[in-house]
Amino acid sequence: MAVDDPGVRMRLRNKLEELVGVEEADLLMDRPPGGWSALVTNETLDLKFGALEARMNARFEGVEYRFEGIDQRFESLEARMDRRLSSIDSRLDTVNQAFAKQTWRLGGFMIGLGAVIVAALRV
């Protein structure tokens, strides 16, 4: 039985009006806005969400690819910074050793100068 047939629809409406009333029959017989073909089915939703998921995955893969490039740049930067810091560290060690030598020399000179002064005052 095809419900789109006007005669069938009229008989159904009359039977519904008898059983449930006029307002309820109107509510049951009304088509949704845009017709029945405008209703979304689970299959339609699955297709739309599947397409959306595919687009999101593609975008995330692009973002991951960009982050991999950034990671490589940071690793390169880190390696350069390590080399430079090692160079600075070795220079600071050299300066520290030079200061230590200079301190010992100055200390020795001061002790020697003190001894000369004491000897000169005793004479």
A tleap script that builds the chain and sets N, CA, C and O, in Angstrom:
source leaprc.protein.ff14SB
mol = sequence {
  NMET ALA VAL ASP ASP PRO GLY VAL ARG MET
  ARG LEU ARG ASN LYS LEU GLU GLU LEU VAL
  GLY VAL GLU GLU ALA ASP LEU LEU MET ASP
  ARG PRO PRO GLY GLY TRP SER ALA LEU VAL
  THR ASN GLU THR LEU ASP LEU LYS PHE GLY
  ALA LEU GLU ALA ARG MET ASN ALA ARG PHE
  GLU GLY VAL GLU TYR ARG PHE GLU GLY ILE
  ASP GLN ARG PHE GLU SER LEU GLU ALA ARG
  MET ASP ARG ARG LEU SER SER ILE ASP SER
  ARG LEU ASP THR VAL ASN GLN ALA PHE ALA
  LYS GLN THR TRP ARG LEU GLY GLY PHE MET
  ILE GLY LEU GLY ALA VAL ILE VAL ALA ALA
  LEU ARG CVAL
}
set mol.1.N position { 0.848 -1.170 0.000 }
set mol.1.CA position { 0.000 0.000 0.000 }
set mol.1.C position { 0.894 1.234 0.000 }
set mol.1.O position { 1.738 1.378 0.885 }
set mol.2.N position { 0.730 2.122 -0.969 }
set mol.2.CA position { 1.518 3.342 -1.068 }
set mol.2.C position { 0.787 4.461 -0.344 }
set mol.2.O position { -0.360 4.775 -0.662 }
set mol.3.N position { 1.472 5.069 0.650 }
set mol.3.CA position { 0.853 6.121 1.443 }
set mol.3.C position { 0.775 7.409 0.649 }
set mol.3.O position { -0.015 8.289 0.990 }
set mol.4.N position { 1.574 7.545 -0.402 }
set mol.4.CA position { 1.552 8.760 -1.211 }
set mol.4.C position { 0.289 8.854 -2.083 }
set mol.4.O position { -0.040 9.927 -2.589 }
set mol.5.N position { -0.403 7.743 -2.252 }
set mol.5.CA position { -1.645 7.760 -3.023 }
set mol.5.C position { -2.670 8.605 -2.262 }
set mol.5.O position { -2.919 8.347 -1.084 }
set mol.6.N position { -3.286 9.637 -2.931 }
set mol.6.CA position { -4.206 10.542 -2.225 }
set mol.6.C position { -5.401 9.831 -1.598 }
set mol.6.O position { -5.863 10.226 -0.527 }
set mol.7.N position { -5.897 8.806 -2.240 }
set mol.7.CA position { -7.044 8.075 -1.681 }
set mol.7.C position { -6.667 7.349 -0.396 }
set mol.7.O position { -7.436 7.345 0.566 }
set mol.8.N position { -5.482 6.733 -0.376 }
set mol.8.CA position { -5.013 6.015 0.808 }
set mol.8.C position { -4.761 6.999 1.946 }
set mol.8.O position { -5.115 6.730 3.093 }
set mol.9.N position { -4.153 8.131 1.631 }
set mol.9.CA position { -3.880 9.144 2.654 }
set mol.9.C position { -5.182 9.646 3.285 }
set mol.9.O position { -5.256 9.841 4.498 }
set mol.10.N position { -6.198 9.851 2.457 }
set mol.10.CA position { -7.470 10.355 2.962 }
set mol.10.C position { -8.133 9.336 3.885 }
set mol.10.O position { -8.655 9.703 4.937 }
set mol.11.N position { -8.117 8.057 3.499 }
set mol.11.CA position { -8.699 7.013 4.351 }
set mol.11.C position { -7.947 6.924 5.673 }
set mol.11.O position { -8.563 6.793 6.730 }
set mol.12.N position { -6.592 6.997 5.618 }
set mol.12.CA position { -5.796 6.949 6.846 }
set mol.12.C position { -6.117 8.137 7.753 }
set mol.12.O position { -6.234 7.987 8.969 }
set mol.13.N position { -6.260 9.335 7.139 }
set mol.13.CA position { -6.556 10.528 7.939 }
set mol.13.C position { -7.928 10.374 8.610 }
set mol.13.O position { -8.079 10.669 9.796 }
set mol.14.N position { -8.912 9.916 7.855 }
set mol.14.CA position { -10.253 9.755 8.425 }
set mol.14.C position { -10.243 8.737 9.556 }
set mol.14.O position { -10.876 8.954 10.589 }
set mol.15.N position { -9.532 7.632 9.373 }
set mol.15.CA position { -9.464 6.584 10.414 }
set mol.15.C position { -8.749 7.128 11.652 }
set mol.15.O position { -9.181 6.882 12.778 }
set mol.16.N position { -7.654 7.868 11.444 }
set mol.16.CA position { -6.930 8.463 12.576 }
set mol.16.C position { -7.787 9.488 13.311 }
set mol.16.O position { -7.764 9.556 14.540 }
set mol.17.N position { -8.560 10.302 12.542 }
set mol.17.CA position { -9.432 11.293 13.182 }
set mol.17.C position { -10.466 10.607 14.057 }
set mol.17.O position { -10.795 11.100 15.136 }
set mol.18.N position { -10.985 9.458 13.593 }
set mol.18.CA position { -11.956 8.700 14.394 }
set mol.18.C position { -11.314 8.137 15.650 }
set mol.18.O position { -11.912 8.168 16.726 }
set mol.19.N position { -10.070 7.613 15.513 }
set mol.19.CA position { -9.410 6.942 16.640 }
set mol.19.C position { -8.813 7.910 17.663 }
set mol.19.O position { -8.993 7.724 18.866 }
set mol.20.N position { -8.098 8.951 17.190 }
set mol.20.CA position { -7.338 9.800 18.124 }
set mol.20.C position { -7.781 11.257 18.126 }
set mol.20.O position { -7.383 11.998 19.025 }
set mol.21.N position { -8.563 11.692 17.190 }
set mol.21.CA position { -9.003 13.072 17.141 }
set mol.21.C position { -8.343 13.820 15.986 }
set mol.21.O position { -7.380 13.344 15.384 }
set mol.22.N position { -8.893 15.022 15.688 }
set mol.22.CA position { -8.456 15.787 14.523 }
set mol.22.C position { -7.033 16.324 14.707 }
set mol.22.O position { -6.198 16.169 13.816 }
set mol.23.N position { -6.748 16.950 15.850 }
set mol.23.CA position { -5.414 17.526 16.063 }
set mol.23.C position { -4.331 16.455 16.059 }
set mol.23.O position { -3.267 16.649 15.472 }
set mol.24.N position { -4.598 15.329 16.709 }
set mol.24.CA position { -3.621 14.250 16.758 }
set mol.24.C position { -3.404 13.643 15.370 }
set mol.24.O position { -2.284 13.282 15.009 }
set mol.25.N position { -4.482 13.535 14.601 }
set mol.25.CA position { -4.368 13.011 13.234 }
set mol.25.C position { -3.519 13.954 12.386 }
set mol.25.O position { -2.683 13.512 11.599 }
set mol.26.N position { -3.746 15.281 12.557 }
set mol.26.CA position { -2.922 16.250 11.825 }
set mol.26.C position { -1.448 16.078 12.176 }
set mol.26.O position { -0.579 16.090 11.304 }
set mol.27.N position { -1.191 15.919 13.459 }
set mol.27.CA position { 0.193 15.758 13.920 }
set mol.27.C position { 0.821 14.498 13.348 }
set mol.27.O position { 1.968 14.526 12.901 }
set mol.28.N position { 0.090 13.400 13.356 }
set mol.28.CA position { 0.623 12.131 12.847 }
set mol.28.C position { 0.765 12.117 11.323 }
set mol.28.O position { 1.681 11.484 10.798 }
set mol.29.N position { -0.120 12.800 10.616 }
set mol.29.CA position { -0.091 12.749 9.164 }
set mol.29.C position { 0.820 13.806 8.537 }
set mol.29.O position { 1.193 13.684 7.370 }
set mol.30.N position { 1.176 14.827 9.289 }
set mol.30.CA position { 2.045 15.855 8.728 }
set mol.30.C position { 3.408 15.301 8.383 }
set mol.30.O position { 3.969 14.468 9.095 }
set mol.31.N position { 3.914 15.783 7.282 }
set mol.31.CA position { 5.269 15.412 6.891 }
set mol.31.C position { 6.231 16.386 7.546 }
set mol.31.O position { 5.857 17.517 7.855 }
set mol.32.N position { 7.462 15.958 7.760 }
set mol.32.CA position { 8.443 16.884 8.333 }
set mol.32.C position { 8.763 17.992 7.334 }
set mol.32.O position { 8.591 17.807 6.129 }
set mol.33.N position { 9.230 19.150 7.826 }
set mol.33.CA position { 9.582 20.234 6.898 }
set mol.33.C position { 10.602 19.746 5.884 }
set mol.33.O position { 11.614 19.150 6.249 }
set mol.34.N position { 10.335 19.999 4.617 }
set mol.34.CA position { 11.239 19.553 3.564 }
set mol.34.C position { 10.915 18.160 3.062 }
set mol.34.O position { 11.551 17.690 2.119 }
set mol.35.N position { 9.938 17.480 3.668 }
set mol.35.CA position { 9.552 16.139 3.235 }
set mol.35.C position { 10.369 15.055 3.924 }
set mol.35.O position { 11.329 15.330 4.643 }
set mol.36.N position { 9.960 13.829 3.683 }
set mol.36.CA position { 10.611 12.689 4.335 }
set mol.36.C position { 12.059 12.522 3.876 }
set mol.36.O position { 12.893 11.997 4.612 }
set mol.37.N position { 12.346 12.969 2.667 }
set mol.37.CA position { 13.708 12.800 2.161 }
set mol.37.C position { 14.699 13.716 2.872 }
set mol.37.O position { 15.912 13.524 2.785 }
set mol.38.N position { 14.156 14.733 3.588 }
set mol.38.CA position { 15.041 15.658 4.296 }
set mol.38.C position { 15.508 15.087 5.630 }
set mol.38.O position { 16.413 15.641 6.253 }
set mol.39.N position { 14.902 13.987 6.078 }
set mol.39.CA position { 15.321 13.386 7.347 }
set mol.39.C position { 16.702 12.754 7.198 }
set mol.39.O position { 17.037 12.191 6.156 }
set mol.40.N position { 17.473 12.856 8.232 }
set mol.40.CA position { 18.824 12.297 8.224 }
set mol.40.C position { 18.777 10.892 8.811 }
set mol.40.O position { 18.191 10.665 9.869 }
set mol.41.N position { 19.404 9.956 8.104 }
set mol.41.CA position { 19.453 8.585 8.602 }
set mol.41.C position { 20.796 8.331 9.291 }
set mol.41.O position { 21.732 9.120 9.166 }
set mol.42.N position { 20.868 7.242 10.002 }
set mol.42.CA position { 22.133 6.863 10.648 }
set mol.42.C position { 23.237 6.667 9.616 }
set mol.42.O position { 24.397 7.008 9.852 }
set mol.43.N position { 22.851 6.105 8.457 }
set mol.43.CA position { 23.846 5.894 7.416 }
set mol.43.C position { 24.399 7.235 6.913 }
set mol.43.O position { 25.599 7.373 6.673 }
set mol.44.N position { 23.498 8.224 6.758 }
set mol.44.CA position { 23.942 9.545 6.318 }
set mol.44.C position { 24.887 10.156 7.341 }
set mol.44.O position { 25.923 10.722 6.992 }
set mol.45.N position { 24.508 10.032 8.626 }
set mol.45.CA position { 25.375 10.557 9.686 }
set mol.45.C position { 26.720 9.857 9.691 }
set mol.45.O position { 27.761 10.495 9.848 }
set mol.46.N position { 26.695 8.532 9.517 }
set mol.46.CA position { 27.962 7.789 9.487 }
set mol.46.C position { 28.854 8.276 8.347 }
set mol.46.O position { 30.061 8.438 8.523 }
set mol.47.N position { 28.252 8.509 7.177 }
set mol.47.CA position { 29.036 8.994 6.040 }
set mol.47.C position { 29.609 10.380 6.314 }
set mol.47.O position { 30.779 10.647 6.040 }
set mol.48.N position { 28.757 11.266 6.866 }
set mol.48.CA position { 29.232 12.629 7.129 }
set mol.48.C position { 30.311 12.637 8.206 }
set mol.48.O position { 31.319 13.329 8.068 }
set mol.49.N position { 30.107 11.871 9.280 }
set mol.49.CA position { 31.113 11.829 10.341 }
set mol.49.C position { 32.386 11.135 9.869 }
set mol.49.O position { 33.486 11.493 10.291 }
set mol.50.N position { 32.235 10.144 8.993 }
set mol.50.CA position { 33.415 9.495 8.433 }
set mol.50.C position { 34.247 10.465 7.606 }
set mol.50.O position { 35.475 10.476 7.691 }
set mol.51.N position { 33.562 11.280 6.804 }
set mol.51.CA position { 34.270 12.279 5.994 }
set mol.51.C position { 34.923 13.318 6.894 }
set mol.51.O position { 36.057 13.732 6.653 }
set mol.52.N position { 34.207 13.734 7.927 }
set mol.52.CA position { 34.767 14.705 8.867 }
set mol.52.C position { 35.983 14.125 9.580 }
set mol.52.O position { 36.995 14.803 9.752 }
set mol.53.N position { 35.875 12.869 9.990 }
set mol.53.CA position { 37.001 12.213 10.659 }
set mol.53.C position { 38.212 12.117 9.730 }
set mol.53.O position { 39.345 12.320 10.165 }
set mol.54.N position { 37.977 11.813 8.470 }
set mol.54.CA position { 39.083 11.723 7.503 }
set mol.54.C position { 39.760 13.079 7.335 }
set mol.54.O position { 40.987 13.158 7.281 }
set mol.55.N position { 38.953 14.164 7.250 }
set mol.55.CA position { 39.550 15.497 7.122 }
set mol.55.C position { 40.331 15.872 8.368 }
set mol.55.O position { 41.416 16.446 8.272 }
set mol.56.N position { 39.786 15.551 9.545 }
set mol.56.CA position { 40.481 15.868 10.805 }
set mol.56.C position { 41.797 15.090 10.894 }
set mol.56.O position { 42.822 15.640 11.296 }
set mol.57.N position { 41.761 13.805 10.516 }
set mol.57.CA position { 42.989 13.000 10.547 }
set mol.57.C position { 44.044 13.572 9.607 }
set mol.57.O position { 45.226 13.621 9.945 }
set mol.58.N position { 43.610 14.002 8.428 }
set mol.58.CA position { 44.561 14.586 7.472 }
set mol.58.C position { 45.177 15.859 8.043 }
set mol.58.O position { 46.376 16.093 7.896 }
set mol.59.N position { 44.362 16.674 8.689 }
set mol.59.CA position { 44.900 17.905 9.286 }
set mol.59.C position { 45.856 17.593 10.414 }
set mol.59.O position { 46.914 18.214 10.518 }
set mol.60.N position { 45.503 16.640 11.263 }
set mol.60.CA position { 46.390 16.284 12.370 }
set mol.60.C position { 47.705 15.705 11.863 }
set mol.60.O position { 48.761 15.950 12.446 }
set mol.61.N position { 47.639 14.938 10.777 }
set mol.61.CA position { 48.877 14.418 10.200 }
set mol.61.C position { 49.756 15.567 9.715 }
set mol.61.O position { 50.976 15.531 9.870 }
set mol.62.N position { 49.127 16.587 9.126 }
set mol.62.CA position { 49.885 17.760 8.698 }
set mol.62.C position { 50.514 18.481 9.870 }
set mol.62.O position { 51.658 18.928 9.789 }
set mol.63.N position { 49.772 18.597 10.960 }
set mol.63.CA position { 50.302 19.252 12.156 }
set mol.63.C position { 51.439 18.421 12.741 }
set mol.63.O position { 52.463 18.973 13.143 }
set mol.64.N position { 51.271 17.108 12.792 }
set mol.64.CA position { 52.339 16.236 13.296 }
set mol.64.C position { 53.590 16.378 12.445 }
set mol.64.O position { 54.702 16.413 12.973 }
set mol.65.N position { 53.415 16.461 11.122 }
set mol.65.CA position { 54.560 16.619 10.224 }
set mol.65.C position { 55.289 17.924 10.531 }
set mol.65.O position { 56.519 17.967 10.562 }
set mol.66.N position { 54.511 18.993 10.759 }
set mol.66.CA position { 55.128 20.283 11.087 }
set mol.66.C position { 55.878 20.198 12.414 }
set mol.66.O position { 56.973 20.744 12.548 }
set mol.67.N position { 55.288 19.513 13.395 }
set mol.67.CA position { 55.952 19.388 14.694 }
set mol.67.C position { 57.232 18.566 14.580 }
set mol.67.O position { 58.202 18.835 15.288 }
set mol.68.N position { 57.245 17.568 13.696 }
set mol.68.CA position { 58.472 16.798 13.494 }
set mol.68.C position { 59.575 17.713 12.973 }
set mol.68.O position { 60.725 17.609 13.400 }
set mol.69.N position { 59.226 18.606 12.056 }
set mol.69.CA position { 60.202 19.564 11.549 }
set mol.69.C position { 60.687 20.493 12.648 }
set mol.69.O position { 61.874 20.812 12.723 }
set mol.70.N position { 59.768 20.924 13.496 }
set mol.70.CA position { 60.147 21.799 14.612 }
set mol.70.C position { 61.040 21.041 15.580 }
set mol.70.O position { 62.021 21.590 16.082 }
set mol.71.N position { 60.704 19.773 15.847 }
set mol.71.CA position { 61.550 18.960 16.735 }
set mol.71.C position { 62.966 18.851 16.186 }
set mol.71.O position { 63.937 18.958 16.935 }
set mol.72.N position { 63.081 18.640 14.882 }
set mol.72.CA position { 64.406 18.534 14.279 }
set mol.72.C position { 65.162 19.853 14.407 }
set mol.72.O position { 66.364 19.860 14.673 }
set mol.73.N position { 64.457 20.968 14.219 }
set mol.73.CA position { 65.115 22.272 14.369 }
set mol.73.C position { 65.564 22.491 15.807 }
set mol.73.O position { 66.652 23.019 16.040 }
set mol.74.N position { 64.742 22.093 16.771 }
set mol.74.CA position { 65.128 22.250 18.172 }
set mol.74.C position { 66.321 21.367 18.520 }
set mol.74.O position { 67.201 21.775 19.277 }
set mol.75.N position { 66.349 20.151 17.964 }
set mol.75.CA position { 67.491 19.267 18.214 }
set mol.75.C position { 68.767 19.876 17.640 }
set mol.75.O position { 69.823 19.826 18.271 }
set mol.76.N position { 68.668 20.447 16.447 }
set mol.76.CA position { 69.823 21.098 15.831 }
set mol.76.C position { 70.260 22.291 16.670 }
set mol.76.O position { 71.452 22.480 16.908 }
set mol.77.N position { 69.311 23.088 17.115 }
set mol.77.CA position { 69.616 24.241 17.954 }
set mol.77.C position { 70.245 23.800 19.272 }
set mol.77.O position { 71.195 24.414 19.756 }
set mol.78.N position { 69.705 22.735 19.839 }
set mol.78.CA position { 70.247 22.214 21.104 }
set mol.78.C position { 71.698 21.745 20.923 }
set mol.78.O position { 72.544 21.990 21.783 }
set mol.79.N position { 71.975 21.078 19.815 }
set mol.79.CA position { 73.337 20.612 19.553 }
set mol.79.C position { 74.294 21.802 19.399 }
set mol.79.O position { 75.406 21.778 19.926 }
set mol.80.N position { 73.857 22.843 18.673 }
set mol.80.CA position { 74.710 24.033 18.528 }
set mol.80.C position { 74.938 24.720 19.864 }
set mol.80.O position { 76.049 25.159 20.162 }
set mol.81.N position { 73.882 24.811 20.671 }
set mol.81.CA position { 74.021 25.441 21.986 }
set mol.81.C position { 74.962 24.628 22.874 }
set mol.81.O position { 75.763 25.201 23.612 }
set mol.82.N position { 74.874 23.304 22.809 }
set mol.82.CA position { 75.783 22.456 23.594 }
set mol.82.C position { 77.235 22.709 23.189 }
set mol.82.O position { 78.112 22.821 24.045 }
set mol.83.N position { 77.484 22.800 21.877 }
set mol.83.CA position { 78.849 23.060 21.411 }
set mol.83.C position { 79.338 24.412 21.898 }
set mol.83.O position { 80.472 24.540 22.361 }
set mol.84.N position { 78.489 25.415 21.794 }
set mol.84.CA position { 78.899 26.751 22.226 }
set mol.84.C position { 79.116 26.802 23.736 }
set mol.84.O position { 80.082 27.404 24.205 }
set mol.85.N position { 78.233 26.181 24.485 }
set mol.85.CA position { 78.401 26.177 25.940 }
set mol.85.C position { 79.656 25.413 26.347 }
set mol.85.O position { 80.331 25.799 27.301 }
set mol.86.N position { 79.971 24.342 25.642 }
set mol.86.CA position { 81.208 23.612 25.924 }
set mol.86.C position { 82.418 24.492 25.653 }
set mol.86.O position { 83.379 24.488 26.422 }
set mol.87.N position { 82.371 25.246 24.563 }
set mol.87.CA position { 83.458 26.158 24.234 }
set mol.87.C position { 83.602 27.236 25.306 }
set mol.87.O position { 84.712 27.540 25.742 }
set mol.88.N position { 82.483 27.808 25.726 }
set mol.88.CA position { 82.520 28.825 26.783 }
set mol.88.C position { 83.024 28.222 28.080 }
set mol.88.O position { 83.800 28.852 28.799 }
set mol.89.N position { 82.594 27.019 28.383 }
set mol.89.CA position { 83.024 26.338 29.610 }
set mol.89.C position { 84.532 26.125 29.617 }
set mol.89.O position { 85.184 26.326 30.642 }
set mol.90.N position { 85.094 25.714 28.465 }
set mol.90.CA position { 86.539 25.496 28.412 }
set mol.90.C position { 87.289 26.838 28.537 }
set mol.90.O position { 88.352 26.898 29.156 }
set mol.91.N position { 86.735 27.909 27.951 }
set mol.91.CA position { 87.369 29.229 28.109 }
set mol.91.C position { 87.325 29.691 29.561 }
set mol.91.O position { 88.295 30.249 30.074 }
set mol.92.N position { 86.193 29.454 30.217 }
set mol.92.CA position { 86.092 29.837 31.630 }
set mol.92.C position { 87.072 29.041 32.493 }
set mol.92.O position { 87.635 29.578 33.447 }
set mol.93.N position { 87.277 27.777 32.167 }
set mol.93.CA position { 88.274 26.977 32.890 }
set mol.93.C position { 89.667 27.580 32.721 }
set mol.93.O position { 90.435 27.670 33.679 }
set mol.94.N position { 89.984 27.992 31.489 }
set mol.94.CA position { 91.285 28.608 31.225 }
set mol.94.C position { 91.435 29.907 32.016 }
set mol.94.O position { 92.485 30.154 32.608 }
set mol.95.N position { 90.399 30.730 32.028 }
set mol.95.CA position { 90.441 31.990 32.781 }
set mol.95.C position { 90.578 31.692 34.272 }
set mol.95.O position { 91.338 32.363 34.970 }
set mol.96.N position { 89.851 30.697 34.763 }
set mol.96.CA position { 89.925 30.328 36.178 }
set mol.96.C position { 91.345 29.884 36.547 }
set mol.96.O position { 91.861 30.268 37.597 }
set mol.97.N position { 91.965 29.090 35.701 }
set mol.97.CA position { 93.342 28.647 35.962 }
set mol.97.C position { 94.297 29.840 35.954 }
set mol.97.O position { 95.209 29.907 36.778 }
set mol.98.N position { 94.095 30.781 35.031 }
set mol.98.CA position { 94.955 31.960 34.965 }
set mol.98.C position { 94.798 32.812 36.219 }
set mol.98.O position { 95.786 33.323 36.746 }
set mol.99.N position { 93.569 32.971 36.700 }
set mol.99.CA position { 93.345 33.720 37.939 }
set mol.99.C position { 93.991 33.023 39.132 }
set mol.99.O position { 94.557 33.677 40.007 }
set mol.100.N position { 93.904 31.698 39.165 }
set mol.100.CA position { 94.524 30.955 40.270 }
set mol.100.C position { 96.039 31.157 40.251 }
set mol.100.O position { 96.637 31.396 41.300 }
set mol.101.N position { 96.671 31.065 39.076 }
set mol.101.CA position { 98.119 31.284 38.968 }
set mol.101.C position { 98.483 32.705 39.398 }
set mol.101.O position { 99.445 32.919 40.136 }
set mol.102.N position { 97.698 33.667 38.922 }
set mol.102.CA position { 97.979 35.057 39.248 }
set mol.102.C position { 97.838 35.296 40.754 }
set mol.102.O position { 98.624 36.044 41.337 }
set mol.103.N position { 96.846 34.668 41.384 }
set mol.103.CA position { 96.655 34.823 42.827 }
set mol.103.C position { 97.850 34.261 43.588 }
set mol.103.O position { 98.325 34.875 44.543 }
set mol.104.N position { 98.337 33.090 43.166 }
set mol.104.CA position { 99.500 32.504 43.840 }
set mol.104.C position { 100.742 33.385 43.645 }
set mol.104.O position { 101.516 33.592 44.580 }
set mol.105.N position { 100.919 33.887 42.452 }
set mol.105.CA position { 102.070 34.758 42.194 }
set mol.105.C position { 101.988 36.037 43.033 }
set mol.105.O position { 102.973 36.459 43.639 }
set mol.106.N position { 100.798 36.647 43.058 }
set mol.106.CA position { 100.621 37.866 43.849 }
set mol.106.C position { 100.837 37.580 45.333 }
set mol.106.O position { 101.444 38.381 46.044 }
set mol.107.N position { 100.335 36.433 45.797 }
set mol.107.CA position { 100.549 36.046 47.202 }
set mol.107.C position { 102.024 35.871 47.504 }
set mol.107.O position { 102.510 36.341 48.533 }
set mol.108.N position { 102.744 35.196 46.612 }
set mol.108.CA position { 104.195 35.010 46.788 }
set mol.108.C position { 104.943 36.332 46.772 }
set mol.108.O position { 105.864 36.549 47.560 }
set mol.109.N position { 104.533 37.215 45.861 }
set mol.109.CA position { 105.166 38.525 45.777 }
set mol.109.C position { 104.943 39.314 47.066 }
set mol.109.O position { 105.869 39.942 47.579 }
set mol.110.N position { 103.716 39.282 47.588 }
set mol.110.CA position { 103.397 40.005 48.824 }
set mol.110.C position { 104.190 39.461 50.004 }
set mol.110.O position { 104.667 40.235 50.834 }
set mol.111.N position { 104.338 38.146 50.093 }
set mol.111.CA position { 105.127 37.550 51.187 }
set mol.111.C position { 106.597 37.968 51.041 }
set mol.111.O position { 107.247 38.342 52.017 }
set mol.112.N position { 107.106 37.897 49.803 }
set mol.112.CA position { 108.498 38.314 49.566 }
set mol.112.C position { 108.699 39.781 49.877 }
set mol.112.O position { 109.703 40.147 50.488 }
set mol.113.N position { 107.762 40.634 49.469 }
set mol.113.CA position { 107.853 42.065 49.753 }
set mol.113.C position { 107.797 42.326 51.247 }
set mol.113.O position { 108.507 43.187 51.767 }
set mol.114.N position { 106.951 41.580 51.927 }
set mol.114.CA position { 106.866 41.723 53.398 }
set mol.114.C position { 108.190 41.330 54.048 }
set mol.114.O position { 108.644 41.987 54.985 }
set mol.115.N position { 108.805 40.261 53.551 }
set mol.115.CA position { 110.095 39.821 54.115 }
set mol.115.C position { 111.173 40.864 53.858 }
set mol.115.O position { 112.008 41.112 54.728 }
set mol.116.N position { 111.171 41.479 52.679 }
set mol.116.CA position { 112.177 42.517 52.372 }
set mol.116.C position { 111.969 43.728 53.293 }
set mol.116.O position { 112.938 44.295 53.798 }
set mol.117.N position { 110.728 44.117 53.506 }
set mol.117.CA position { 110.438 45.263 54.361 }
set mol.117.C position { 110.877 44.974 55.805 }
set mol.117.O position { 111.482 45.827 56.454 }
set mol.118.N position { 110.575 43.786 56.295 }
set mol.118.CA position { 110.959 43.408 57.677 }
set mol.118.C position { 112.485 43.410 57.767 }
set mol.118.O position { 113.033 43.901 58.754 }
set mol.119.N position { 113.180 42.876 56.768 }
set mol.119.CA position { 114.634 42.838 56.801 }
set mol.119.C position { 115.225 44.237 56.749 }
set mol.119.O position { 116.239 44.518 57.388 }
set mol.120.N position { 114.568 45.130 55.967 }
set mol.120.CA position { 115.082 46.497 55.856 }
set mol.120.C position { 114.858 47.254 57.153 }
set mol.120.O position { 115.678 48.099 57.512 }
set mol.121.N position { 113.805 46.985 57.847 }
set mol.121.CA position { 113.526 47.666 59.111 }
set mol.121.C position { 114.445 47.160 60.229 }
set mol.121.O position { 114.700 47.921 61.163 }
set mol.122.N position { 114.935 45.977 60.194 }
set mol.122.CA position { 115.819 45.425 61.225 }
set mol.122.C position { 117.232 45.972 61.081 }
set mol.122.O position { 117.981 46.019 62.057 }
set mol.123.N position { 117.561 46.338 60.008 }
set mol.123.CA position { 118.943 46.795 59.828 }
set mol.123.C position { 119.160 48.138 60.370 }
set mol.123.O position { 120.271 48.662 60.295 }
savepdb mol mol.pdb
quit
